[in-house]
Amino acid sequence: MSKKPNILFFFTDDQRFDTIRALGNSDVQTPVMDRLVAEGTTFTHAHIPGGTSGAICMPSRAMLHTGRTLFHLDGAGQGIPNDHVMLGEHLQANGYRTWGTGKWHNGPASFARSFSDGAEIFLGGMDDHWNVPAFNHDPTGKYDSLLLQCPNPNQSNTLKIRRGDHVTAGKHSSELFAEGAIDWLEKYDTDNPFFMYISFMAPHDPRTMPQKYLDLYDPEDIPLPQNFMGGHPFDNGDLKVRDEVLEDFPRDPYKVRQHIAEYYAMITHLDAQMGRVLDTISALGMADNTIVVFAGDNGLAVGQHGLFGKQNMYEHSVRVPLIFSGPGVPAGEQRSAYVYLHDIFPTLCDLIGTNTPDSVEGTSLVSALNNGDEQVRDTLFSAYREWQRMVKDNRFKLIEYAVNGRRTTQLFDLKTDPLELHNLADDKAHASKVADLRETLFQWRDDWDDAKSEWGKTFWEAF
């Protein structure tokens, strides 16, 4: 029997769906991601289902690793219950060595269940890219924090507890994680297939990177987003969340260009680190038997709609990159099917020929990989806390807001208005579409038990 394929999974933090040059963004340089586009199949309409806290990445990662939907997920952030079978532990049960590095954000016990090996493990949500408080792999799974001497912007040499057993000062997080992966690959000497999970902290702020990458982007040459606004036109429930206070209101056009330049520079830098890992895979003769997955945990506004963060239902925040390449995956193709990140778990199970755990709720994308006409879903749903709900079909998107007793409705024609600038909700010609999508929204609410959740109970009282 031939060896099952290895799995190499690159996961980025806050990378929007439209930040890959090969997919149409000529302002950013991403030669390695472009290579994955050429060698694999890209899902151009991959989404997240939203989030239940301002840290969208926390439930997003939990859904990725469990294959479960947003309101059927327990314990994200603190730890994932044992009855939510995790991707890493399922692969271990099927003969894989599992290795993880980088951002986890779902508790040490969950990491220990998922990975038999690892290095430079970051259990927090965000930190200084040049001074990452990380753990070495702990086979006991305890990952006890130590009192570390860490930089503090207000007081030098301040002692405080950070989630890590060491700080690697002076090395950027993207390089730290890539080099940990390369070191492990070069020493790998077993016949077992491996699952390698490299979870970058980039391009999440604070956006810092080696100067040569920043020098690639002059803010003067960066165009403002066509849907740039000085501020959001109404209260969406969370206009003062951490991401949104990175800049003052009204948004300054030049400062937005600076942020975009730094955002792209971080992406180009992490792209280069991905290339170092892929080159190692090739040099070791593993490329022909390694499935590569590349995805992001959520999008980011960076000035669009007057927003900076991802705590909203617009395309720039709910859509993410998703590429598969390697054995069993068509090369150089794109799919417009509506898919979620939690579909990755069952897809990998099918690609390597194992069963999918009963606890997984995602849908395998193997049929869509093999058939460009397979749409997977006719409609798609997303939610943010107790304030926002979204549903869309193959053309129109409905967003409903319920904030402080006030309801606001938006309807966008994504075919003619992909930047979501023209609200059609009050246009009588579209009244039936609003009504139809609202009924679809109610169906998703019921299917995902949204109204039973602590966030949905508040939101749906407005209806």
Secondary structure as GFF3:
##gff-version 3
##sequence-region A 1 463
A	DSSP	beta_strand	6	12	.	.	.	ID=ss1
A	DSSP	three_ten_helix	21	23	.	.	.	ID=ss2
A	DSSP	alpha_helix	31	39	.	.	.	ID=ss3
A	DSSP	beta_strand	40	43	.	.	.	ID=ss4
A	DSSP	beta_strand	46	47	.	.	.	ID=ss5
A	DSSP	beta_strand	50	51	.	.	.	ID=ss6
A	DSSP	alpha_helix	57	66	.	.	.	ID=ss7
A	DSSP	three_ten_helix	70	72	.	.	.	ID=ss8
A	DSSP	alpha_helix	87	93	.	.	.	ID=ss9
A	DSSP	beta_strand	97	103	.	.	.	ID=ss10
A	DSSP	alpha_helix	108	114	.	.	.	ID=ss11
A	DSSP	beta_strand	117	122	.	.	.	ID=ss12
A	DSSP	beta_strand	131	134	.	.	.	ID=ss13
A	DSSP	beta_strand	146	150	.	.	.	ID=ss14
A	DSSP	beta_strand	158	162	.	.	.	ID=ss15
A	DSSP	beta_strand	166	169	.	.	.	ID=ss16
A	DSSP	alpha_helix	173	187	.	.	.	ID=ss17
A	DSSP	beta_strand	194	199	.	.	.	ID=ss18
A	DSSP	alpha_helix	211	214	.	.	.	ID=ss19
A	DSSP	three_ten_helix	219	221	.	.	.	ID=ss20
A	DSSP	three_ten_helix	242	246	.	.	.	ID=ss21
A	DSSP	alpha_helix	253	283	.	.	.	ID=ss22
A	DSSP	three_ten_helix	287	289	.	.	.	ID=ss23
A	DSSP	beta_strand	290	296	.	.	.	ID=ss24
A	DSSP	alpha_helix	315	318	.	.	.	ID=ss25
A	DSSP	beta_strand	319	320	.	.	.	ID=ss26
A	DSSP	beta_strand	322	325	.	.	.	ID=ss27
A	DSSP	beta_strand	333	335	.	.	.	ID=ss28
A	DSSP	beta_strand	339	340	.	.	.	ID=ss29
A	DSSP	three_ten_helix	341	343	.	.	.	ID=ss30
A	DSSP	alpha_helix	344	352	.	.	.	ID=ss31
A	DSSP	alpha_helix	366	370	.	.	.	ID=ss32
A	DSSP	beta_strand	380	384	.	.	.	ID=ss33
A	DSSP	beta_strand	388	392	.	.	.	ID=ss34
A	DSSP	beta_strand	396	403	.	.	.	ID=ss35
A	DSSP	beta_strand	406	413	.	.	.	ID=ss36
A	DSSP	three_ten_helix	428	430	.	.	.	ID=ss37
A	DSSP	alpha_helix	431	447	.	.	.	ID=ss38
A	DSSP	three_ten_helix	450	452	.	.	.	ID=ss39
A	DSSP	alpha_helix	454	460	.	.	.	ID=ss40
###
